Structure formats: structure tokens, C-alpha cells
Amino acid sequence: MRIRAVLSLAASAAAVLTLATPAQAADNGDYYIRDARSGACLSAGQGPVGGDLRPCGPDTVWALRNEVDRTVRFQDRREPGRCLALSPIHLFPPPVFAGPCGESPDRWRIEGEDGDAPVALRLAEIPDLGTLTARGPRATLGGQGEREWRLQRLG
């Protein structure tokens, strides 16, 4: 009888832990990363200061890839070896760019509700840099957690 009680308690604890584990924020696939206010899309841009905001089109498509640690990588659809990452250029606010995957911090946490609601994007490796935010014609880090991006699945 005592063994059943212990097993029941263990099963209950496992169920609670399973419910507390966050689900994937988005499915793998191709997406536009849209500024929720302007509707512009995040582009890989060129060079070490990227993060251009442009009209959505073929050059603004990102392949979202879920990692085992519940983070995601955004790969440039035109060049899959390049990911949205922290730029090596030391500026404030910190710029982002599309660089070789894995060389700069490039794993992101998607903060927000599932569905069509805006989300915040935060670098998992350096969360204190703030969230991705639109500043004029570019996106940089330094946001305060505002949910200002829409992940629009393509196809």
C-alpha cells in the first residue's frame, strides 16, 4: 500500500512538471518577422550592422528552427548558414545582423502567447541586452520586453 502511495505521488509530481514545461513557441518553418506597428519585415541586410526593416518579400524570409533547449534560431532563407545574431560591432543599442550560425549569440526566446498575438524576441545567451525592438529603419536590441513582433508563417 505504501509503495502505491509513493508511486502515485511521483506520478503527480511528473504530471505537474510536464504541465509547467513551456511548449514550443512556434513550429519549424518559414516566417516573416513583422514589426507589429508598421508591418515592415526584418531583413538579414548586409554587413555587420543588419536588421533592416523592409517591405515583406523573398529577401525577408526567415527559417525558424527549434533547438532542444526550447530556443529558436532564425536562419536567413536565402543563405541557410547565416542566422539572426548579435553583431560583433560594439554599438549602443546593440545591433543585430545575419552572421554564420553559431559564431555569435544567435539563439532566441520567443516571449508571448501562442497564436497571432505579438511576441517579444530575446537573445537566450545574453537576455540582459533587452528584446529586439524597431528603431527607425532597423531592429536592434535594447527593448524593454515589449511584444512588438508578429511571426507570420508562410505556406
ROSE-4610 file (N, C-alpha, C; in Angstrom, 1 decimal, always signed):
// ROSE-4610
residu = [M/M/M/R/R/R/I/I/I/R/R/R/A/A/A/V/V/V/L/L/L/S/S/S/L/L/L/A/A/A/A/A/A/S/S/S/A/A/A/A/A/A/A/A/A/V/V/V/L/L/L/T/T/T/L/L/L/A/A/A/T/T/T/P/P/P/A/A/A/Q/Q/Q/A/A/A/A/A/A/D/D/D/N/N/N/G/G/G/D/D/D/Y/Y/Y/Y/Y/Y/I/I/I/R/R/R/D/D/D/A/A/A/R/R/R/S/S/S/G/G/G/A/A/A/C/C/C/L/L/L/S/S/S/A/A/A/G/G/G/Q/Q/Q/G/G/G/P/P/P/V/V/V/G/G/G/G/G/G/D/D/D/L/L/L/R/R/R/P/P/P/C/C/C/G/G/G/P/P/P/D/D/D/T/T/T/V/V/V/W/W/W/A/A/A/L/L/L/R/R/R/N/N/N/E/E/E/V/V/V/D/D/D/R/R/R/T/T/T/V/V/V/R/R/R/F/F/F/Q/Q/Q/D/D/D/R/R/R/R/R/R/E/E/E/P/P/P/G/G/G/R/R/R/C/C/C/L/L/L/A/A/A/L/L/L/S/S/S/P/P/P/I/I/I/H/H/H/L/L/L/F/F/F/P/P/P/P/P/P/P/P/P/V/V/V/F/F/F/A/A/A/G/G/G/P/P/P/C/C/C/G/G/G/E/E/E/S/S/S/P/P/P/D/D/D/R/R/R/W/W/W/R/R/R/I/I/I/E/E/E/G/G/G/E/E/E/D/D/D/G/G/G/D/D/D/A/A/A/P/P/P/V/V/V/A/A/A/L/L/L/R/R/R/L/L/L/A/A/A/E/E/E/I/I/I/P/P/P/D/D/D/L/L/L/G/G/G/T/T/T/L/L/L/T/T/T/A/A/A/R/R/R/G/G/G/P/P/P/R/R/R/A/A/A/T/T/T/L/L/L/G/G/G/G/G/G/Q/Q/Q/G/G/G/E/E/E/R/R/R/E/E/E/W/W/W/R/R/R/L/L/L/Q/Q/Q/R/R/R/L/L/L/G/G/G]
num = [1/1/1/2/2/2/3/3/3/4/4/4/5/5/5/6/6/6/7/7/7/8/8/8/9/9/9/10/10/10/11/11/11/12/12/12/13/13/13/14/14/14/15/15/15/16/16/16/17/17/17/18/18/18/19/19/19/20/20/20/21/21/21/22/22/22/23/23/23/24/24/24/25/25/25/26/26/26/27/27/27/28/28/28/29/29/29/30/30/30/31/31/31/32/32/32/33/33/33/34/34/34/35/35/35/36/36/36/37/37/37/38/38/38/39/39/39/40/40/40/41/41/41/42/42/42/43/43/43/44/44/44/45/45/45/46/46/46/47/47/47/48/48/48/49/49/49/50/50/50/51/51/51/52/52/52/53/53/53/54/54/54/55/55/55/56/56/56/57/57/57/58/58/58/59/59/59/60/60/60/61/61/61/62/62/62/63/63/63/64/64/64/65/65/65/66/66/66/67/67/67/68/68/68/69/69/69/70/70/70/71/71/71/72/72/72/73/73/73/74/74/74/75/75/75/76/76/76/77/77/77/78/78/78/79/79/79/80/80/80/81/81/81/82/82/82/83/83/83/84/84/84/85/85/85/86/86/86/87/87/87/88/88/88/89/89/89/90/90/90/91/91/91/92/92/92/93/93/93/94/94/94/95/95/95/96/96/96/97/97/97/98/98/98/99/99/99/100/100/100/101/101/101/102/102/102/103/103/103/104/104/104/105/105/105/106/106/106/107/107/107/108/108/108/109/109/109/110/110/110/111/111/111/112/112/112/113/113/113/114/114/114/115/115/115/116/116/116/117/117/117/118/118/118/119/119/119/120/120/120/121/121/121/122/122/122/123/123/123/124/124/124/125/125/125/126/126/126/127/127/127/128/128/128/129/129/129/130/130/130/131/131/131/132/132/132/133/133/133/134/134/134/135/135/135/136/136/136/137/137/137/138/138/138/139/139/139/140/140/140/141/141/141/142/142/142/143/143/143/144/144/144/145/145/145/146/146/146/147/147/147/148/148/148/149/149/149/150/150/150/151/151/151/152/152/152/153/153/153/154/154/154/155/155/155]
x = [+0.8/+0.0/+0.9/+1.9/+2.8/+3.5/+3.9/+4.5/+3.6/+2.3/+1.3/+1.2/+1.2/+1.2/+2.4/+3.6/+4.8/+4.8/+4.3/+4.2/+3.2/+2.1/+1.1/+1.6/+2.3/+2.9/+3.9/+4.8/+5.8/+5.1/+4.0/+3.3/+2.7/+2.1/+1.5/+2.6/+3.8/+4.9/+5.3/+5.4/+5.8/+4.8/+3.5/+2.4/+2.5/+2.8/+2.9/+4.1/+5.3/+6.4/+6.2/+5.5/+5.1/+4.3/+3.3/+2.5/+3.2/+4.2/+5.0/+6.0/+6.4/+7.4/+6.8/+7.4/+6.9/+6.8/+5.8/+5.7/+6.6/+6.7/+7.5/+6.7/+7.5/+6.8/+6.3/+6.9/+6.5/+7.0/+6.3/+6.7/+7.8/+8.7/+9.7/+9.0/+9.6/+9.1/+9.6/+9.1/+9.4/+8.5/+9.1/+8.3/+8.8/+7.8/+8.2/+8.3/+9.2/+9.3/+8.8/+7.6/+7.0/+6.9/+7.3/+7.1/+5.5/+5.0/+3.5/+3.0/+3.7/+3.2/+3.2/+4.3/+4.5/+4.1/+4.2/+4.0/+5.3/+6.3/+7.6/+8.2/+9.0/+9.6/+11.1/+11.6/+13.0/+13.8/+14.8/+15.7/+17.0/+17.7/+19.1/+20.0/+19.8/+20.7/+22.0/+23.0/+24.3/+25.3/+26.4/+27.4/+27.1/+28.0/+27.9/+26.8/+26.2/+25.1/+23.9/+23.1/+21.9/+20.6/+19.7/+18.4/+17.6/+17.7/+17.0/+15.5/+14.6/+13.2/+12.8/+12.1/+11.8/+10.4/+9.9/+8.6/+8.8/+7.8/+8.0/+8.1/+9.0/+9.2/+10.2/+10.7/+11.6/+12.8/+13.3/+14.5/+14.3/+13.1/+12.8/+12.3/+12.5/+12.0/+13.1/+12.6/+13.5/+13.0/+13.9/+13.6/+13.7/+12.6/+12.7/+13.0/+14.0/+14.4/+14.4/+13.6/+13.6/+14.8/+15.4/+16.5/+16.0/+16.8/+16.4/+16.2/+16.8/+16.7/+15.5/+14.6/+13.4/+13.7/+14.9/+15.2/+15.0/+15.1/+14.9/+16.1/+16.4/+17.3/+16.5/+16.8/+16.2/+17.3/+17.2/+18.2/+17.7/+18.6/+18.3/+17.9/+16.7/+16.2/+17.1/+17.6/+18.5/+19.8/+20.3/+21.6/+21.5/+21.1/+20.8/+22.0/+23.2/+24.3/+24.4/+23.5/+23.5/+22.3/+22.5/+21.4/+21.3/+20.1/+19.9/+20.7/+21.6/+22.5/+22.9/+23.6/+24.2/+25.4/+25.4/+26.5/+27.8/+28.9/+30.2/+30.6/+29.9/+30.2/+29.7/+30.5/+30.2/+29.5/+28.2/+27.5/+26.3/+25.8/+24.5/+23.5/+22.3/+21.8/+22.5/+22.6/+23.3/+22.7/+23.4/+22.8/+22.8/+21.9/+21.8/+22.2/+22.6/+22.9/+22.7/+22.9/+22.9/+24.3/+24.8/+26.1/+26.2/+27.4/+27.5/+26.8/+25.9/+25.2/+26.2/+26.0/+26.8/+28.0/+28.4/+29.6/+29.3/+28.2/+27.7/+26.5/+26.1/+24.9/+23.7/+23.0/+22.0/+20.8/+20.7/+19.5/+18.6/+17.3/+16.3/+15.2/+14.7/+13.5/+12.3/+11.2/+10.0/+9.1/+8.9/+8.1/+6.7/+5.7/+4.3/+3.4/+2.2/+1.2/+1.3/+0.8/+0.7/-0.4/-0.3/-1.3/-0.8/-1.7/-1.4/-1.0/-0.9/-0.6/+0.9/+1.2/+2.6/+3.4/+4.7/+5.7/+6.9/+7.6/+9.0/+10.0/+11.1/+12.2/+13.5/+14.0/+15.1/+16.3/+17.5/+18.6/+18.7/+18.8/+18.8/+20.2/+21.3/+22.6/+22.9/+22.3/+22.5/+21.2/+20.3/+19.0/+19.0/+20.0/+20.1/+20.3/+20.5/+20.7/+19.3/+18.2/+16.9/+16.3/+15.1/+14.4/+14.7/+14.4/+14.5/+13.5/+13.9/+13.0/+13.2/+12.2/+12.3/+12.8/+13.8/+14.4/+14.6/+13.6/+13.7/+13.7/+14.7/+14.7/+15.4/+15.7/+16.5/+15.8/+16.2/+15.9/+17.2/+17.1/+18.3/+17.8/+18.7/+18.4/+18.2/+17.8/+17.6/+16.2/+15.2/+13.8/+13.6/+12.4/+12.1/+11.1/+11.1/+10.2/+8.9/+8.7/+7.5/+7.3/+6.0/+5.7/+5.4/+6.4/+6.2/+6.5/+6.6/+6.8/+5.7/+5.4/+4.5/+5.2/+5.1/+5.7/+4.7/+4.8/+3.8/+4.3/+3.7/+4.1/+3.7/+4.6/+4.4/+4.1/+3.2/+2.9/+2.1]
y = [-1.2/+0.0/+1.3/+1.2/+2.4/+2.6/+1.6/+1.7/+2.4/+2.0/+2.7/+4.2/+4.6/+6.0/+6.7/+6.1/+6.8/+6.9/+5.8/+5.9/+6.9/+7.0/+8.0/+9.4/+9.6/+10.9/+11.3/+10.3/+10.5/+10.8/+10.1/+10.4/+11.7/+12.2/+13.5/+14.6/+14.4/+15.4/+15.4/+14.3/+14.3/+15.0/+14.8/+15.5/+17.0/+17.5/+18.9/+19.5/+18.8/+19.2/+19.3/+18.3/+18.3/+19.5/+19.8/+21.0/+22.3/+22.3/+23.6/+23.8/+22.8/+22.9/+23.7/+24.7/+25.5/+24.7/+25.0/+24.3/+25.1/+24.5/+25.2/+26.5/+27.6/+28.9/+29.0/+28.3/+28.3/+27.0/+26.6/+25.4/+25.7/+24.7/+25.0/+25.3/+26.2/+26.6/+28.0/+28.5/+29.8/+30.9/+32.0/+33.1/+34.4/+35.4/+36.8/+37.2/+38.0/+38.6/+40.0/+40.3/+41.6/+42.5/+43.8/+44.8/+45.0/+44.8/+44.8/+46.2/+47.2/+48.6/+49.0/+48.8/+49.3/+48.2/+47.0/+45.9/+45.5/+46.3/+46.0/+44.7/+44.1/+42.8/+43.0/+42.2/+42.1/+41.5/+42.1/+41.6/+41.3/+40.3/+40.0/+41.2/+41.9/+43.1/+42.5/+43.5/+43.1/+43.7/+43.0/+43.6/+43.3/+43.9/+43.6/+44.4/+45.4/+46.1/+45.8/+44.9/+44.5/+44.8/+43.9/+44.1/+45.2/+45.3/+46.3/+45.9/+47.0/+46.8/+47.2/+46.3/+46.5/+46.0/+46.3/+45.7/+44.1/+43.4/+41.9/+41.4/+40.4/+39.8/+38.7/+38.1/+37.0/+37.2/+38.5/+38.7/+39.0/+38.8/+38.9/+37.7/+36.5/+35.3/+34.6/+34.2/+33.5/+32.1/+31.1/+29.7/+29.6/+29.4/+29.2/+27.7/+27.5/+26.2/+26.1/+25.2/+24.9/+24.1/+24.5/+23.8/+23.0/+22.1/+21.2/+21.9/+23.0/+23.8/+24.8/+24.6/+25.5/+26.9/+27.0/+28.3/+28.1/+29.1/+29.0/+29.8/+29.4/+30.1/+30.5/+31.7/+32.3/+32.3/+31.4/+31.3/+32.1/+32.8/+33.5/+32.5/+32.6/+31.6/+31.5/+32.7/+32.7/+32.1/+32.2/+31.6/+30.9/+29.6/+28.9/+28.8/+29.1/+29.1/+30.4/+31.4/+32.6/+32.7/+33.1/+33.3/+34.7/+35.1/+36.3/+36.3/+37.2/+37.1/+38.5/+38.6/+39.8/+40.1/+41.4/+41.8/+41.9/+41.7/+41.8/+43.3/+44.2/+45.7/+46.2/+46.8/+47.3/+48.7/+48.8/+50.0/+49.9/+51.1/+51.1/+51.8/+51.3/+50.0/+48.9/+47.7/+46.6/+46.2/+46.2/+45.8/+44.3/+43.9/+42.5/+42.4/+41.2/+41.0/+39.5/+39.2/+37.8/+37.3/+36.5/+36.0/+34.5/+34.0/+32.5/+31.9/+30.9/+30.3/+29.8/+30.1/+29.5/+30.3/+31.3/+32.1/+33.3/+33.9/+34.9/+34.4/+35.0/+34.6/+34.7/+33.6/+33.6/+32.7/+32.3/+31.5/+32.5/+32.4/+33.4/+32.7/+33.4/+33.0/+33.9/+33.2/+33.9/+34.0/+35.2/+35.5/+36.0/+35.3/+35.8/+34.6/+34.9/+33.9/+33.2/+32.0/+31.3/+32.0/+31.8/+32.4/+33.6/+34.5/+35.7/+36.9/+36.8/+38.0/+38.3/+39.6/+40.0/+39.3/+39.1/+38.5/+39.4/+39.1/+39.7/+38.6/+39.1/+38.2/+38.6/+37.7/+38.0/+37.0/+37.4/+36.5/+35.7/+34.3/+33.4/+33.5/+33.7/+33.7/+35.0/+36.1/+37.4/+38.1/+37.6/+38.2/+39.6/+40.0/+41.4/+42.5/+42.1/+43.1/+43.7/+43.1/+43.5/+42.8/+43.2/+42.5/+43.2/+42.5/+43.1/+44.2/+45.3/+46.5/+47.2/+47.8/+48.6/+50.0/+50.5/+51.8/+52.4/+53.2/+53.7/+52.6/+52.7/+51.7/+50.4/+50.2/+49.0/+48.4/+47.1/+46.5/+46.3/+46.6/+46.4/+45.8/+45.5/+45.0/+46.3/+46.1/+47.2/+47.5/+46.7/+46.9/+46.4/+46.8/+46.6/+45.4/+44.5/+43.4/+43.6/+44.7/+44.9/+43.8/+43.4/+42.4/+43.1/+43.3/+44.1/+43.4/+42.1/+41.4/+40.3/+40.2/+39.1/+38.1/+36.8/+35.8/+35.3/+35.6/+35.2/+34.1/+32.9/+31.7/+31.8/+31.3/+31.3/+29.8/+29.7/+28.4/+27.5]
z = [+0.0/+0.0/+0.0/+0.8/+0.9/-0.5/-1.2/-2.5/-3.5/-3.5/-4.3/-4.1/-2.8/-2.4/-2.9/-2.8/-3.3/-4.8/-5.5/-7.0/-7.4/-6.7/-7.1/-6.9/-5.8/-5.6/-6.7/-7.1/-8.1/-9.4/-9.7/-11.0/-11.0/-9.9/-9.8/-9.9/-9.3/-9.5/-10.9/-11.6/-13.0/-13.9/-13.6/-14.4/-14.2/-13.0/-12.7/-13.5/-13.4/-14.2/-15.7/-16.2/-17.6/-18.0/-17.1/-17.4/-17.3/-16.5/-16.3/-17.4/-18.1/-19.2/-20.3/-20.8/-21.9/-23.2/-24.0/-25.3/-26.2/-27.4/-28.5/-28.8/-29.0/-29.2/-30.6/-31.6/-32.9/-33.6/-34.6/-35.4/-36.3/-36.6/-37.6/-38.9/-39.7/-41.0/-41.4/-42.5/-43.0/-42.5/-42.1/-41.5/-41.9/-41.9/-41.8/-40.4/-40.0/-38.7/-38.9/-38.6/-38.9/-37.7/-37.9/-36.9/-36.7/-35.5/-35.3/-35.6/-35.4/-35.7/-37.1/-37.8/-39.2/-40.2/-39.8/-40.8/-41.6/-41.4/-42.2/-41.7/-42.5/-42.2/-41.9/-41.0/-40.7/-41.8/-42.3/-43.3/-42.8/-43.4/-42.9/-43.2/-44.2/-44.5/-45.0/-45.1/-45.5/-44.5/-44.2/-43.3/-41.9/-41.0/-39.6/-38.8/-39.5/-38.9/-39.8/-39.5/-40.3/-39.6/-39.7/-39.0/-39.7/-41.0/-41.8/-41.8/-41.7/-41.8/-43.2/-44.0/-45.4/-45.6/-46.8/-47.2/-47.3/-46.9/-46.9/-48.3/-48.5/-49.8/-49.7/-50.8/-50.7/-49.9/-49.8/-49.1/-47.6/-47.1/-45.7/-45.1/-45.7/-45.2/-44.3/-43.1/-42.1/-41.9/-41.8/-41.5/-40.0/-39.3/-37.8/-37.5/-36.7/-36.3/-34.8/-34.2/-32.8/-32.4/-31.3/-30.7/-29.5/-29.0/-27.9/-26.6/-26.4/-25.2/-25.2/-26.1/-26.2/-26.7/-27.3/-28.0/-29.5/-30.3/-31.7/-32.4/-33.6/-34.5/-35.7/-36.1/-37.3/-38.4/-39.4/-40.4/-41.7/-42.3/-43.5/-44.5/-45.1/-46.0/-47.3/-47.7/-48.9/-48.7/-47.4/-47.1/-45.7/-45.7/-44.5/-43.5/-43.9/-42.9/-42.1/-42.4/-41.7/-40.8/-39.5/-38.6/-38.0/-37.6/-36.9/-35.6/-35.4/-34.2/-33.8/-32.6/-32.1/-33.0/-33.4/-34.3/-33.4/-34.0/-33.3/-33.2/-33.8/-33.7/-32.3/-31.6/-30.2/-30.4/-30.5/-30.6/-29.6/-29.3/-28.5/-29.2/-29.3/-28.9/-29.7/-29.1/-29.7/-31.1/-32.2/-33.5/-33.6/-34.5/-34.9/-36.4/-36.8/-38.2/-38.5/-39.8/-40.2/-40.3/-39.4/-39.4/-39.4/-39.5/-39.5/-38.3/-38.5/-37.4/-36.4/-35.1/-34.0/-33.6/-34.4/-34.1/-33.2/-33.2/-32.3/-31.6/-30.5/-29.9/-30.9/-31.1/-32.1/-31.8/-30.5/-30.1/-29.4/-29.8/-29.3/-28.5/-27.6/-26.8/-27.4/-27.6/-28.1/-26.9/-26.5/-25.3/-25.7/-25.2/-25.5/-25.7/-26.1/-26.3/-27.6/-27.7/-29.0/-29.8/-31.1/-32.0/-32.7/-33.0/-33.8/-33.0/-31.7/-30.9/-31.1/-30.9/-31.0/-29.9/-30.2/-29.2/-29.1/-28.0/-27.8/-28.2/-28.7/-29.1/-28.3/-27.5/-26.6/-26.9/-27.0/-27.1/-25.9/-26.0/-24.9/-24.2/-24.9/-24.3/-23.5/-23.9/-23.2/-23.1/-22.2/-22.1/-21.6/-20.9/-20.3/-21.4/-22.6/-23.7/-24.1/-23.6/-23.9/-25.1/-25.5/-26.5/-27.9/-28.9/-30.3/-30.4/-30.9/-31.0/-32.3/-32.8/-34.1/-33.7/-34.3/-34.1/-35.5/-35.9/-37.3/-38.3/-39.3/-40.3/-40.0/-38.7/-38.3/-37.0/-36.8/-35.5/-34.7/-33.4/-32.6/-31.3/-30.4/-29.1/-28.2/-27.0/-26.1/-25.7/-26.3/-25.9/-24.5/-24.0/-22.6/-22.4/-23.4/-23.3/-24.0/-24.7/-25.4/-26.5/-26.6/-27.6/-28.9/-29.7/-30.9/-32.2/-32.2/-33.5/-33.7/-34.9/-35.3/-36.2/-35.8/-36.6/-37.6/-38.8/-39.8/-40.6/-40.4/-41.0/-42.5/-43.4/-44.8/-45.3/-46.2/-46.8/-46.0]
